Amino acid sequence: MPKSKMLSRAEIAKMSPEKVQELMEARISDIGRETEKHAKLASDIGDIGLDVDIAGMRLSDIQAHQEAMQASICELVVGLDVSVNAIDGHITSLQQATVGEKLVGYFSKATANDMREKRIRGANLRTNLNNLLAKSDRIAAILKEQLNTISGQQDVISQSLQSVSEEREQVIEEMTGLTSELDRLTADISQLQEKITAETDLKVRSKLETEYRELVGQFEQKKTREQELLAASNTLEKHAKNYEIYRSSLNDQAGAQRTLITVLEKDTVARINQWDALVESMKTAAIQESAHAIREVGAAVDRKAIQIVASVAAASQDRLGDMLNSHHSTLAFQAKVEEERETARDEFENLLSDLLEKHQAGRS
């Protein structure tokens, strides 16, 4: 539905008092529709969730969800400011004499003032201001619902981190035992090689070679298992780091959420008292500087909006810094793992080469 057309003073001057009153009522309806639009936006914000796929979701994805929610809430706060300004304009128009009041004023200034005061007393400003307070309460309710969701995700992430850490400890423990077994097998294989080399009896040497092959087979199986455990340990460590990043991000989000809730709740309590006093002042002192009082309300909303936007930006930068730091740590870890893997491979190839040379020497 289109908004009421904004008319110039000259056009308003040509209208009858009834037409001017109708125009004012249309402007109030515009304000109501604007408020309902922000209420719909608030409902949309409530539908935004953090459905985290622990294994497949990237940190940037969950960051995007949060940024979308924060941006929508900021837009809603700014929208409330627009509504306040619209009401401010409506109140300003109420303080100006209508065409009918101006005409009466030519004959009786007192009668014109009485007409204007009666019109101001009949204006339903309290309903519009209460509407804005209801929207602020709705924003706070949405933030609390989302805070509960974030808290639930924090529990899931923390439990998953603990589970992965415990599983990796078990893997490392098995790897430690396996390393000892490999060292023992290496020593046994080396001793057998020496015996085979020194043995001149063909039958005994054949038996030693059979034992040698069995030990080599055991060594290869355990070496393969060691590779599996190493891969598992690396994977678990990677997921542990990811869980730490998720947990840190969710903690930051929850902190920002609680801050916004506190600010909005305190704003609402303050505005109930302030706006009640404003309405009563308009009714009892219509000639006083009510327009200045409303501008102060708008300035208060501006200050709160700036505080909220600044806190969102600061929290976003903090989380971005955490993400960048963790990324460098991941790169350093990957480089270390790659270096260790290459070293292990070289050692294995050298060992295999030695074994082959000794094996060939034994056959010659």
C-alpha positions in Angstrom: 0.0 0.0 0.0 1.5 3.4 -1.0 2.4 5.9 1.6 0.4 9.1 2.0 1.7 11.8 -0.4 3.7 14.6 1.3 2.1 17.9 0.6 3.5 21.4 0.7 2.2 24.1 3.1 0.5 25.9 0.2 -1.5 22.7 -0.7 -2.4 22.2 3.0 -3.6 25.8 3.3 -6.2 25.1 0.5 -7.7 22.1 2.4 -10.6 22.1 4.8 -9.9 21.3 8.5 -11.6 17.9 8.0 -9.3 17.1 5.0 -6.2 18.1 7.1 -7.3 15.9 9.9 -7.8 13.0 7.4 -4.2 13.7 6.0 -2.8 13.5 9.6 -4.6 10.2 10.2 -3.1 8.8 6.9 0.4 9.8 8.1 -0.2 7.9 11.4 -1.3 4.8 9.3 2.0 5.1 7.4 3.9 5.0 10.6 2.0 1.9 11.7 2.8 0.1 8.4 6.4 1.1 8.8 6.4 -0.4 12.3 4.8 -3.6 11.1 7.5 -3.9 8.4 10.1 -3.9 11.1 8.2 -6.4 13.1 8.2 -8.7 10.0 12.0 -8.2 9.8 12.2 -9.2 13.5 10.4 -12.4 12.7 12.8 -13.1 9.9 15.7 -12.6 12.2 14.2 -15.2 14.5 14.4 -17.8 11.7 18.1 -17.4 11.4 19.9 -20.3 13.1 23.4 -21.8 13.4 22.8 -25.3 12.1 26.4 -26.4 12.4 27.6 -29.4 10.4 30.7 -30.2 12.5 32.5 -32.3 9.9 31.7 -30.3 6.7 30.9 -26.7 7.7 33.6 -24.1 7.4 34.3 -21.4 9.9 33.5 -18.8 7.2 30.0 -20.3 6.8 29.1 -20.0 10.5 30.6 -16.5 10.4 28.4 -15.6 7.5 25.3 -16.7 9.5 26.2 -14.6 12.4 27.0 -11.5 10.3 23.6 -11.8 8.5 21.8 -12.0 11.8 23.8 -9.0 13.2 23.2 -7.0 10.0 19.4 -7.7 10.2 19.2 -6.7 13.8 21.1 -3.4 13.1 18.7 -2.7 10.2 15.8 -3.2 12.6 17.3 -0.8 15.2 17.8 1.8 12.5 14.2 1.1 11.3 12.9 1.9 14.8 14.9 5.2 14.6 13.1 5.9 11.3 9.8 5.3 13.0 10.7 7.6 15.9 11.6 10.3 13.4 8.3 9.8 11.6 6.4 10.2 14.8 8.6 13.2 15.6 7.4 14.8 12.3 3.8 13.9 13.2 4.1 15.6 16.6 5.7 18.7 15.0 2.8 18.9 12.6 0.4 18.7 15.6 2.1 21.7 17.2 1.5 23.8 14.1 -1.9 25.4 13.7 -4.1 23.9 11.1 -5.8 25.9 8.4 -9.1 26.0 10.4 -7.3 27.1 13.5 -5.6 29.8 11.6 -8.9 31.1 10.3 -10.4 31.1 13.7 -7.3 32.8 15.0 -8.1 35.9 12.9 -11.2 36.4 15.0 -10.2 34.9 18.4 -6.7 33.8 19.3 -7.9 32.2 22.5 -10.4 30.1 20.6 -7.8 29.0 18.1 -5.5 27.9 21.0 -8.3 26.0 22.6 -8.9 24.1 19.3 -5.2 23.2 18.9 -5.0 22.1 22.5 -8.0 19.9 22.1 -6.6 18.3 19.0 -3.3 17.6 20.7 -5.1 16.0 23.7 -6.9 13.7 21.3 -3.8 12.5 19.4 -3.0 8.8 20.2 0.7 9.2 20.5 0.9 6.7 23.4 -0.2 3.9 21.2 2.5 4.6 18.6 5.2 4.9 21.3 4.1 1.7 23.0 4.3 0.1 19.6 7.9 1.0 19.4 8.6 -0.3 22.9 6.9 -3.6 21.8 9.2 -3.9 18.9 12.2 -3.3 21.2 10.9 -6.1 23.4 10.6 -8.3 20.3 14.2 -7.7 19.4 15.3 -8.6 22.9 13.2 -11.8 22.8 14.8 -12.8 19.4 18.3 -12.2 20.8 17.5 -14.4 23.9 16.1 -17.2 21.7 19.3 -17.1 19.6 21.5 -16.9 22.7 19.9 -20.2 23.8 20.7 -21.7 20.4 24.3 -20.5 20.6 24.6 -21.9 24.2 23.4 -25.3 23.0 26.0 -25.2 20.2 28.6 -24.3 22.7 27.8 -27.5 24.7 27.9 -29.6 21.6 31.2 -28.2 20.4 32.8 -28.5 23.9 31.7 -32.1 24.2 33.0 -32.9 20.7 36.3 -31.3 21.5 36.7 -33.4 24.6 35.8 -36.6 22.7 38.3 -35.9 19.9 41.1 -35.0 22.4 40.5 -38.3 24.3 40.4 -40.3 21.1 43.7 -38.8 20.0 45.3 -39.6 23.3 44.4 -43.2 22.8 45.8 -43.2 19.3 49.1 -41.6 20.5 49.3 -44.2 23.2 48.9 -47.0 20.7 51.5 -45.4 18.4 54.0 -45.2 21.3 53.6 -48.9 22.0 53.8 -49.7 18.3 57.1 -47.7 18.0 58.6 -49.9 20.7 57.5 -53.0 18.9 59.0 -51.8 15.7 62.3 -51.0 17.4 62.3 -54.5 18.8 61.5 -56.1 15.5 64.2 -54.0 13.8 66.8 -55.3 16.3 65.6 -58.9 15.8 65.7 -58.6 12.0 69.2 -57.2 12.2 70.4 -60.1 14.4 68.8 -62.6 12.0 70.5 -61.0 9.1 73.8 -61.3 10.9 73.1 -65.0 11.7 72.1 -65.7 8.1 75.2 -64.1 6.8 77.4 -66.0 9.1 75.6 -69.4 8.8 77.2 -72.0 6.4 74.8 -74.8 7.1 72.2 -74.7 4.3 69.4 -76.2 6.4 69.9 -73.9 9.3 70.3 -70.9 7.0 67.0 -71.8 5.3 65.3 -71.9 8.7 66.8 -68.6 9.7 65.6 -67.1 6.4 62.0 -68.3 7.1 62.1 -66.6 10.5 63.5 -63.5 8.9 60.6 -63.4 6.4 58.1 -63.8 9.2 59.7 -61.0 11.2 59.8 -58.8 8.1 56.1 -59.5 7.5 55.3 -58.5 11.1 57.4 -55.4 10.7 55.5 -54.4 7.5 52.1 -55.0 9.1 53.0 -52.9 12.2 54.5 -50.2 9.9 51.3 -50.1 8.0 49.4 -49.8 11.3 51.7 -47.0 12.3 50.9 -45.1 9.2 47.2 -45.5 9.8 47.6 -44.3 13.4 49.6 -41.3 12.2 46.9 -40.4 9.7 44.3 -40.7 12.4 46.3 -38.6 14.8 46.7 -35.9 12.2 43.0 -35.9 11.4 42.0 -35.8 15.0 44.4 -33.0 15.7 43.0 -31.0 12.8 39.4 -31.4 14.1 40.5 -30.5 17.6 41.9 -27.2 16.3 38.7 -26.6 14.4 36.6 -27.3 17.5 38.7 -24.8 19.4 38.0 -22.2 16.7 34.3 -22.9 16.8 34.2 -22.8 20.6 36.0 -19.4 20.6 33.8 -18.0 18.0 30.6 -19.1 19.8 31.9 -17.7 23.0 32.4 -14.3 21.3 28.9 -14.5 19.7 27.3 -15.3 23.0 29.1 -12.4 24.7 28.0 -10.0 21.9 24.5 -11.4 22.2 24.3 -10.8 26.0 25.6 -7.3 25.5 22.9 -6.4 23.0 20.2 -7.9 25.3 21.4 -5.8 28.2 21.5 -2.6 26.2 18.0 -3.1 24.7 16.4 -4.1 28.0 17.9 -1.0 29.7 16.8 1.1 26.8 13.2 -0.2 27.1 13.0 0.5 30.8 14.3 4.0 30.3 12.0 4.7 27.4 8.9 3.6 29.2 9.5 6.3 31.8 10.7 8.9 29.3 8.0 8.4 26.8 5.2 8.4 29.3 6.5 11.7 30.6 6.7 13.0 27.0 3.1 12.1 26.3 1.8 13.7 29.4 3.9 16.8 28.7 2.3 17.1 25.3 -1.2 17.0 26.8 -0.6 19.4 29.6 1.8 21.8 28.0 1.0 21.9 24.3 2.6 25.3 23.8 5.9 24.3 25.3 8.9 23.0 23.4 7.7 19.5 22.8 9.4 19.3 19.5 12.7 19.8 21.2 11.9 16.9 23.7 11.1 14.5 20.8 14.5 15.4 19.1 16.2 14.4 22.4 14.4 11.1 22.2 15.7 10.6 18.6 19.2 11.6 19.7 19.0 8.9 22.5 18.0 6.3 19.9 20.9 7.5 17.7 23.4 7.1 20.6 22.2 3.6 21.4 22.3 2.6 17.7 25.9 3.8 17.5 26.9 1.8 20.6 25.3 -1.3 19.2 26.9 -1.0 15.8 30.3 -0.2 17.4 30.1 -3.3 19.6 29.2 -5.5 16.7 32.1 -4.2 14.6 34.6 -4.7 17.6 33.3 -8.2 18.2 33.6 -9.1 14.5 37.2 -7.8 14.3 38.1 -9.8 17.4 36.8 -13.0 15.9 38.5 -12.2 12.6 41.8 -11.8 14.4 41.3 -15.2 16.2 40.6 -16.8 12.9 43.7 -15.4 11.2 45.9 -16.4 14.1 44.6 -19.9 14.1 45.1 -20.1 10.3 48.9 -19.4 10.7 49.1 -22.0 13.4 47.5 -24.6 11.1 49.9 -23.8 8.3 52.9 -24.2 10.7 51.5 -27.5 11.9 51.0 -28.8 8.4 54.5 -27.9 7.4 55.9 -29.7 10.5 53.8 -32.8 9.7 55.0 -32.8 6.1 58.6 -32.5 7.3 58.2 -35.4 9.7 56.5 -37.5 7.0 59.3 -36.9 4.6 61.9 -37.8 7.3 60.0 -41.0 8.1 59.8 -41.9 4.4 63.5 -41.3 3.9 64.3 -43.5 6.9 62.0 -46.2 5.7 63.5 -46.1 2.2 67.1 -46.2 3.7 66.1 -49.2 5.9 64.5 -51.0 3.0 67.6 -50.3 0.8 69.9 -51.7 3.5 67.7 -54.8 3.9 67.7 -55.4 0.1 71.4 -55.1 -0.1 71.9 -57.5 2.8 69.4 -59.8 1.3 71.2 -59.8 -2.0 74.5 -60.3 -0.2 73.1 -63.3 1.6 72.1 -64.9 -1.6 75.4 -64.4 -3.3 
